[in-house]
Amino acid sequence: MSPRTKKFIGAIVMLVWIPLYAVIAMIFALKVLPHANGLVAFLYYAIAGTIWILPIGLMLPWMNREPTKTK
């Protein structure tokens, strides 16, 4: 697959993943956090605010990897 195609696919995945993750995290927070104390809410937002990058971080090296030469 060409680097240009991989970057296009990665951009589409990011454009879908980030808003989808934000909505899921928001729905979860609205259901669970109103009954939680401040420390739990803080920990939730700290974890939820950083965990979205894991799939993106795994995808970026794939997007930038040079295609392998086949004989």
Backbone as a chain_set.jsonl record, in Angstrom:
{"seq": "MSPRTKKFIGAIVMLVWIPLYAVIAMIFALKVLPHANGLVAFLYYAIAGTIWILPIGLMLPWMNREPTKTK", "coords": {"N": [[0.845, -1.165, 0.0], [0.536, 2.217, -0.766], [2.295, 5.04, 0.688], [0.779, 7.358, 0.616], [-1.876, 6.436, 0.421], [-2.072, 5.051, 2.841], [-1.833, 7.185, 4.646], [-4.113, 8.615, 4.008], [-6.128, 6.776, 4.759], [-5.515, 6.623, 7.499], [-6.058, 9.273, 8.279], [-8.834, 9.394, 7.871], [-9.668, 7.44, 9.705], [-8.86, 8.671, 12.104], [-10.487, 10.953, 12.041], [-12.94, 9.801, 12.445], [-12.618, 8.24, 14.778], [-11.862, 9.983, 16.98], [-14.065, 11.875, 17.524], [-16.05, 9.903, 18.004], [-15.006, 8.478, 20.208], [-14.978, 10.582, 22.055], [-17.721, 11.077, 22.406], [-18.579, 8.612, 23.461], [-17.058, 8.56, 25.849], [-18.141, 10.804, 27.091], [-20.857, 10.067, 27.417], [-20.552, 7.896, 29.163], [-19.429, 9.261, 31.351], [-21.548, 10.95, 32.053], [-23.398, 9.106, 32.96], [-22.151, 7.753, 35.097], [-20.457, 9.469, 36.659], [-21.972, 11.541, 38.047], [-22.647, 10.464, 40.508], [-20.296, 9.996, 41.737], [-17.355, 10.67, 43.76], [-15.147, 13.566, 44.042], [-12.429, 12.819, 43.599], [-12.597, 10.424, 42.155], [-13.875, 11.369, 39.864], [-11.898, 13.131, 38.937], [-9.795, 11.304, 38.403], [-11.048, 9.771, 36.421], [-11.417, 11.662, 34.317], [-8.746, 12.323, 33.846], [-7.672, 9.879, 32.969], [-9.418, 9.211, 30.828], [-8.952, 11.389, 29.236], [-6.431, 10.944, 28.246], [-6.273, 8.369, 27.223], [-7.37, 8.134, 24.694], [-5.435, 8.545, 22.822], [-3.948, 6.249, 22.485], [-4.806, 4.289, 20.419], [-4.37, 5.951, 18.204], [-1.67, 6.519, 18.453], [-0.624, 3.994, 17.954], [-1.318, 3.713, 15.326], [0.015, 5.711, 13.912], [2.841, 5.041, 13.415], [2.434, 2.964, 11.554], [1.225, 4.376, 9.477], [3.33, 5.979, 8.61], [5.307, 4.247, 7.857], [7.578, 2.999, 5.5], [6.784, 1.49, 2.368], [7.238, -2.011, 1.865], [9.618, -3.537, -0.261], [8.84, -5.709, -2.812], [9.785, -8.657, -4.562]], "CA": [[0.0, 0.0, 0.0], [1.37, 3.407, -0.873], [2.235, 5.911, 1.867], [-0.326, 8.314, 0.455], [-3.113, 5.721, 0.747], [-2.072, 4.787, 4.279], [-2.096, 8.439, 5.341], [-5.526, 8.928, 3.794], [-6.888, 5.877, 5.632], [-5.267, 7.062, 8.869], [-6.778, 10.526, 8.523], [-10.253, 9.058, 7.989], [-9.849, 6.739, 10.987], [-8.764, 9.671, 13.166], [-11.671, 11.811, 11.994], [-14.068, 9.037, 12.983], [-12.313, 7.745, 16.121], [-11.799, 10.985, 18.042], [-15.412, 12.262, 17.974], [-16.751, 8.734, 18.536], [-14.478, 8.255, 21.547], [-15.426, 11.677, 22.918], [-19.135, 10.86, 22.726], [-18.658, 7.458, 24.368], [-16.532, 8.979, 27.15], [-19.092, 11.744, 27.671], [-22.031, 9.311, 27.856], [-20.138, 7.156, 30.353], [-19.263, 10.22, 32.437], [-22.87, 11.419, 32.47], [-24.101, 8.027, 33.655], [-21.445, 7.267, 36.277], [-19.794, 10.465, 37.492], [-22.78, 12.352, 38.97], [-22.712, 9.814, 41.817], [-18.928, 9.722, 42.189], [-16.724, 11.786, 44.467], [-14.248, 14.388, 43.228], [-11.212, 12.099, 43.223], [-12.953, 9.485, 41.085], [-14.113, 12.176, 38.659], [-10.593, 13.596, 38.478], [-9.081, 10.176, 37.806], [-11.719, 9.414, 35.174], [-11.091, 12.63, 33.265], [-7.317, 12.209, 33.544], [-7.466, 8.663, 32.164], [-10.171, 9.328, 29.576], [-8.334, 12.435, 28.422], [-5.173, 10.504, 27.643], [-6.331, 7.028, 26.622], [-7.792, 8.203, 23.296], [-4.261, 8.631, 21.952], [-3.325, 4.933, 22.297], [-4.988, 3.768, 19.051], [-3.736, 6.87, 17.254], [-0.232, 6.3, 18.58], [-0.286, 2.737, 17.293], [-1.563, 3.84, 13.9], [0.955, 6.641, 13.279], [3.997, 4.37, 12.801], [1.964, 2.248, 10.372], [0.989, 5.355, 8.414], [4.587, 6.554, 8.135], [6.246, 3.192, 7.47], [7.819, 2.885, 4.057], [6.317, 0.196, 1.848], [8.29, -3.016, 1.66], [9.879, -3.87, -1.658], [8.63, -7.125, -3.13], [10.493, -9.043, -5.797]], "C": [[0.894, 1.233, 0.0], [1.246, 4.265, 0.391], [1.069, 6.903, 1.801], [-1.664, 7.674, 0.827], [-3.195, 5.453, 2.241], [-2.364, 6.06, 5.071], [-3.551, 8.873, 5.171], [-6.411, 8.074, 4.702], [-6.728, 6.298, 7.091], [-6.009, 8.34, 9.206], [-8.275, 10.268, 8.693], [-10.525, 8.372, 9.325], [-9.791, 7.736, 12.137], [-10.001, 10.56, 13.213], [-12.918, 11.111, 12.521], [-13.821, 8.694, 14.451], [-12.435, 8.816, 17.198], [-13.195, 11.47, 18.452], [-16.202, 11.095, 18.57], [-16.296, 8.45, 19.968], [-14.969, 9.338, 22.506], [-16.885, 11.486, 23.33], [-19.291, 9.696, 23.699], [-18.167, 7.841, 25.762], [-17.5, 9.929, 27.842], [-20.332, 11.024, 28.19], [-21.706, 8.534, 29.131], [-20.023, 8.095, 31.554], [-20.614, 10.709, 32.946], [-23.633, 10.358, 33.252], [-23.463, 7.69, 34.995], [-20.99, 8.393, 37.211], [-20.701, 11.333, 38.355], [-22.848, 11.76, 40.383], [-21.325, 9.545, 42.401], [-18.367, 10.93, 42.942], [-15.718, 12.485, 43.547], [-12.999, 13.671, 42.762], [-11.486, 11.124, 42.078], [-13.189, 10.24, 39.788], [-12.79, 12.669, 38.076], [-9.825, 12.481, 37.777], [-9.722, 9.761, 36.481], [-11.318, 10.367, 34.057], [-9.611, 12.593, 32.889], [-7.047, 11.002, 32.65], [-8.165, 8.776, 30.822], [-9.559, 10.377, 28.648], [-7.035, 12.016, 27.763], [-5.282, 9.176, 26.893], [-6.746, 7.058, 25.144], [-6.598, 8.155, 22.338], [-3.633, 7.272, 21.684], [-3.572, 4.36, 20.897], [-4.33, 4.652, 17.99], [-2.224, 6.669, 17.272], [0.226, 5.001, 17.952], [-0.434, 2.835, 15.775], [-0.522, 4.729, 13.205], [2.199, 5.961, 12.711], [3.61, 3.585, 11.545], [1.777, 3.206, 9.205], [2.307, 5.841, 7.798], [5.622, 5.525, 7.702], [6.364, 3.156, 5.94], [7.316, 1.533, 3.575], [7.496, -0.752, 1.632], [8.403, -3.309, 0.175], [9.67, -5.353, -1.859], [9.298, -7.434, -4.461], [9.533, -9.62, -6.789]], "O": [[1.904, 1.27, 0.703], [0.226, 4.226, 1.078], [0.46, 7.234, 2.818], [-2.493, 8.308, 1.48], [-4.256, 5.606, 2.846], [-3.077, 6.008, 6.073], [-4.147, 9.433, 6.09], [-7.333, 8.585, 5.338], [-7.707, 6.327, 7.837], [-6.537, 8.475, 10.31], [-8.911, 10.86, 9.565], [-11.504, 8.691, 9.999], [-10.6, 7.65, 13.061], [-10.504, 10.882, 14.29], [-13.848, 11.766, 12.992], [-14.72, 8.84, 15.279], [-13.057, 8.575, 18.233], [-13.49, 11.476, 19.647], [-16.943, 11.279, 19.535], [-17.127, 8.208, 20.844], [-15.334, 9.041, 23.644], [-17.237, 11.714, 24.488], [-20.056, 9.79, 24.658], [-18.798, 7.482, 26.756], [-17.661, 9.863, 29.06], [-20.814, 11.331, 29.281], [-22.501, 8.518, 30.07], [-20.471, 7.76, 32.65], [-20.798, 10.865, 34.153], [-24.437, 10.693, 34.122], [-24.176, 7.369, 35.945], [-21.127, 8.275, 38.428], [-20.214, 11.845, 39.363], [-23.083, 12.489, 41.347], [-21.209, 8.925, 43.457], [-18.84, 12.055, 42.784], [-15.475, 12.046, 42.422], [-12.548, 13.89, 41.638], [-10.692, 11.018, 41.143], [-12.751, 9.799, 38.725], [-12.589, 12.629, 36.862], [-9.273, 12.682, 36.695], [-9.017, 9.436, 35.526], [-10.923, 9.931, 32.975], [-9.265, 12.81, 31.728], [-6.283, 11.092, 31.689], [-7.574, 8.47, 29.786], [-9.641, 10.262, 27.425], [-6.583, 12.663, 26.818], [-4.463, 8.894, 26.018], [-6.492, 6.097, 24.418], [-6.742, 7.768, 21.178], [-2.852, 7.142, 20.741], [-2.608, 3.971, 20.237], [-3.797, 4.152, 16.999], [-1.581, 6.652, 16.223], [1.354, 4.914, 17.466], [0.243, 2.126, 15.031], [-0.214, 4.516, 12.032], [2.587, 6.288, 11.59], [4.373, 3.546, 10.58], [2.132, 2.884, 8.072], [2.377, 6.085, 6.593], [6.699, 5.89, 7.23], [5.378, 3.269, 5.211], [7.412, 0.54, 4.296], [8.595, -0.336, 1.266], [7.408, -3.326, -0.549], [10.262, -6.168, -1.151], [9.367, -6.593, -5.357], [9.935, -10.002, -7.887]]}, "num_chains": 1, "name": "protein.A"}
